[in-house]
Amino acid sequence: MTRDERLWTPEDVSEFLGIPIGTLYQWRTRRTGPPGRRVGKHLRYVPGDVLAWVLEQS
């Protein structure tokens, strides 16, 4: 992973998807949204995983 391929914060994902951050957290609780990972105490997303999740949605 290069420096330009940094992990996304929940705010980054919210902006990318055009949804409120609260919706993103609700999806995470329900396990229906894009997969996130804990890095220490921080929640982060791999951009490719988010895009793959978007493409899987019908």
Backbone bond lengths (Angstrom), bond angles and torsions (degrees), N, CA, C in turn:
res aa  C-N    CA-C-N  psi(-1)  N-CA   C-N-CA  omega(-1)  CA-C   N-CA-C  phi
1 M - - - 1.450 - - 1.526 107.91 -
2 T 1.300 115.60 126.29 1.456 119.39 179.91 1.522 110.17 -88.50
3 R 1.291 115.25 172.83 1.464 120.69 179.99 1.531 111.62 -60.31
4 D 1.336 116.86 -33.57 1.466 120.90 179.22 1.527 112.56 -74.07
5 E 1.326 116.75 -14.37 1.451 121.48 -178.90 1.525 110.66 -102.77
6 R 1.308 116.30 44.56 1.455 120.58 -177.27 1.524 111.23 -66.04
7 L 1.304 116.16 158.55 1.453 121.51 175.31 1.520 109.31 -71.13
8 W 1.325 115.90 149.52 1.461 120.74 -179.96 1.517 111.15 -92.89
9 T 1.310 115.54 145.11 1.456 122.10 172.29 1.531 108.01 -83.26
10 P 1.332 117.79 166.57 1.468 119.03 174.56 1.536 111.86 -57.10
11 E 1.312 116.96 -34.52 1.462 120.30 178.15 1.528 111.21 -64.48
12 D 1.334 116.74 -39.83 1.468 121.25 177.41 1.529 110.57 -61.90
13 V 1.328 116.52 -44.90 1.466 120.97 -178.98 1.521 110.23 -66.17
14 S 1.312 116.85 -42.70 1.452 121.70 178.02 1.530 110.80 -57.91
15 E 1.310 116.57 -45.18 1.461 121.02 179.31 1.532 110.89 -66.45
16 F 1.328 117.45 -43.49 1.462 122.18 -179.82 1.526 111.24 -60.14
17 L 1.343 115.96 -43.30 1.462 120.56 -177.81 1.524 112.90 -83.58
18 G 1.318 116.56 -15.32 1.463 120.41 -178.94 1.518 112.68 70.83
19 I 1.324 115.92 37.68 1.464 121.60 -179.29 1.522 109.64 -125.83
20 P 1.335 116.83 157.44 1.465 119.10 174.81 1.532 110.31 -64.75
21 I 1.296 116.17 147.97 1.462 120.23 -179.58 1.529 111.03 -62.98
22 G 1.322 117.30 -31.38 1.468 120.83 177.25 1.517 111.97 -60.84
23 T 1.330 116.36 -36.90 1.468 120.83 177.40 1.521 110.13 -64.28
24 L 1.323 116.57 -42.22 1.454 120.94 178.68 1.533 110.57 -59.90
25 Y 1.324 117.51 -43.52 1.459 120.87 178.66 1.532 111.63 -67.31
26 Q 1.346 117.61 -36.42 1.463 120.30 176.45 1.526 110.39 -63.58
27 W 1.332 115.95 -43.77 1.459 119.90 177.99 1.521 110.34 -59.78
28 R 1.328 116.41 -41.40 1.467 119.74 -179.26 1.520 110.43 -63.15
29 T 1.320 117.17 -42.71 1.460 121.70 178.77 1.525 110.64 -61.68
30 R 1.332 116.06 -38.73 1.472 121.53 -178.78 1.530 112.75 -86.75
31 R 1.327 116.17 -3.87 1.470 122.40 -178.78 1.524 112.15 58.91
32 T 1.340 115.96 40.28 1.461 120.05 179.50 1.525 112.51 -115.61
33 G 1.294 117.89 -11.50 1.462 121.66 -176.38 1.512 112.66 -93.92
34 P 1.321 115.36 -170.72 1.460 119.09 178.67 1.530 110.93 -64.09
35 P 1.326 116.12 147.65 1.471 118.99 -177.34 1.525 112.07 -70.80
36 G 1.309 115.12 130.58 1.460 121.22 176.44 1.517 109.65 -114.83
37 R 1.318 115.29 163.78 1.470 121.02 -179.81 1.518 109.49 -132.37
38 R 1.300 115.00 148.76 1.458 120.59 173.55 1.517 108.53 -87.89
39 V 1.315 115.44 130.29 1.464 122.41 172.32 1.524 103.80 -119.54
40 G 1.323 114.58 97.48 1.460 118.39 -170.49 1.519 107.84 66.50
41 K 1.307 116.86 -124.77 1.466 120.13 178.52 1.521 112.52 -96.81
42 H 1.322 117.40 4.30 1.461 122.10 -175.63 1.525 111.89 -102.40
43 L 1.325 115.85 142.39 1.452 122.27 175.82 1.520 108.59 -91.27
44 R 1.330 116.65 128.51 1.461 121.28 -179.51 1.521 109.64 -136.67
45 Y 1.313 115.30 156.00 1.454 123.32 -179.07 1.517 109.73 -125.80
46 V 1.345 116.13 140.72 1.455 121.65 173.14 1.529 106.07 -84.71
47 P 1.338 118.86 121.97 1.469 120.51 -176.93 1.528 113.86 -51.64
48 G 1.323 117.98 -40.35 1.465 120.82 179.21 1.520 112.72 -63.74
49 D 1.336 116.93 -34.71 1.469 120.76 177.41 1.522 110.82 -67.71
50 V 1.329 116.67 -38.87 1.466 120.69 178.77 1.528 109.55 -65.25
51 L 1.317 117.31 -46.15 1.467 120.97 179.63 1.521 110.37 -62.83
52 A 1.326 118.21 -42.47 1.469 121.59 178.52 1.518 110.27 -61.51
53 W 1.320 117.28 -40.25 1.466 121.19 178.65 1.528 109.82 -63.35
54 V 1.328 117.37 -43.03 1.467 121.29 179.11 1.534 109.85 -60.16
55 L 1.317 117.17 -44.55 1.460 121.23 -178.29 1.529 112.72 -67.27
56 E 1.331 118.00 -24.86 1.467 122.45 178.06 1.519 112.42 -76.88
57 Q 1.329 117.37 -19.73 1.461 120.71 -176.90 1.523 109.66 -73.10
58 S 1.343 116.05 140.74 1.462 118.99 -179.85 1.504 111.60 -100.05
